[in-house]
Amino acid sequence: MTDLNGKIALITGASRGIGAEAARAFVAAGAKVALLARDREAVADLAGELGADAALAVPCDVSRFWEVRAAVDACVGTFGRLDVLVNNAGVIGPIARLSEADPDEWGQAIDVNLRGVFHGMRAALPVMLSQGAGTILTISSGAAHGPNEGWSAYCASKAGAAMLTRSLHLENGEGGIRAMGLSPGTVATDMQQQIKDSGVNRVSQLDWSEHISPEWVARTLVWMAGPEADAHVGEELSLRDEEIRRKVGLV
Ligand SMILES: NC(=O)c1ccc[n+]([C@@H]2O[C@H](COP(=O)([O-])OP(=O)(O)OC[C@H]3O[C@@H](n4cnc5c(N)ncnc54)[C@H](OP(=O)(O)O)[C@@H]3O)[C@@H](O)[C@H]2O)c1
């Protein structure tokens, strides 16, 4: 198992789903974590579960740069450094065809899924570059590479975020920054329930048993944070890939 003792990770969207499970997995691997989300009570509860020495709850809306920068400052102020950023916060909506989507809601999805990822990178990079090292993991999606009906904001924002990972690798890969994306496939979380409830497109029709558990994604993120994944720096990994599942130890 990847050893993250002494490492500090900041996880966005840590109030539930993949982000909350990632927080548990990072702490189990020895890391300390800063937990960011808008739901202040949920991150406080999770920090309580993980222990005051290991976890810091920071209420934060990733669509606002100043809040993300303040969260990075709080993390460094408390734990002294920042080794891993997990850009996980995301929204699926608005689920609507282009001809009907509400322009404000569409823009909000871009603000969270694309600008939020940039905000994380922009706030973490000065700290990581001054340390000479850091890992930035961004949750991607099959939607970054192919359109799904009713998901134009989600697909466009995830495509943009995937390009941010590539841009980051190009600009800072040789400066000690390990940039990677992770496309998890479909995962049993509130987001997937929202998709099911919409009844729109083929993803909503999937049987619930086809989704993987958020714990698998969390274990993969821990593995990506460690040197075991060095061969994949600069890449987007897919959890549909059997070889990756085997390397992580999921199968
Ligand atoms: N589930 C899947 O099948 C699947 C597949 C591919 C990719 N993904 C990606 O995986 C990531 C996590 O999704 P999930 O399935 O765990 O969804 P989820 O259960 O709905 O959780 C989403 C998380 O994002 C946070 N969030 C949303 N807007 C935010 C904002 N403005 N600022 C800060 N945090 C915000 C939420 O916290 P608050 O509401 O408390 O702010 C929550 O913690 C997303 O990027 C998603 O696109 C999921």
The ligand as an ORCA input file, in Angstrom:
! r2SCAN-3c Opt
* xyz 0 1
  N     -20.098      9.756     -9.792
  C     -19.659      9.485    -11.023
  O     -20.136      8.560    -11.697
  C     -18.526     10.299    -11.612
  C     -17.987      9.893    -12.839
  C     -16.946     10.627    -13.406
  C     -16.455     11.736    -12.743
  N     -17.008     12.123    -11.554
  C     -16.462     13.314    -10.903
  O     -16.064     13.011     -9.594
  C     -16.106     14.192     -8.789
  C     -16.870     13.905     -7.503
  O     -18.183     13.543     -7.821
  P     -19.131     12.640     -6.893
  O     -19.677     11.585     -7.750
  O     -18.454     12.317     -5.627
  O     -20.320     13.697     -6.677
  P     -21.129     14.176     -5.390
  O     -21.388     13.045     -4.475
  O     -22.269     14.970     -5.920
  O     -20.073     15.155     -4.662
  C     -19.695     16.359     -5.272
  C     -18.785     17.120     -4.312
  O     -18.414     18.357     -4.943
  C     -18.650     19.408     -4.016
  N     -18.938     20.663     -4.678
  C     -19.885     20.926     -5.608
  N     -19.860     22.237     -5.925
  C     -18.864     22.801     -5.191
  C     -18.356     24.124     -5.066
  N     -18.862     25.147     -5.772
  N     -17.328     24.335     -4.211
  C     -16.806     23.326     -3.473
  N     -17.248     22.045     -3.544
  C     -18.280     21.808     -4.396
  C     -19.816     18.929     -3.157
  O     -19.783     19.571     -1.894
  P     -20.775     20.752     -1.442
  O     -22.083     20.548     -2.119
  O     -20.809     20.595      0.059
  O     -20.083     22.020     -1.852
  C     -19.466     17.452     -3.003
  O     -18.576     17.262     -1.929
  C     -16.752     15.263     -9.667
  O     -15.750     16.067    -10.247
  C     -17.449     14.455    -10.748
  O     -17.620     15.185    -11.929
  C     -18.019     11.425    -10.971
*
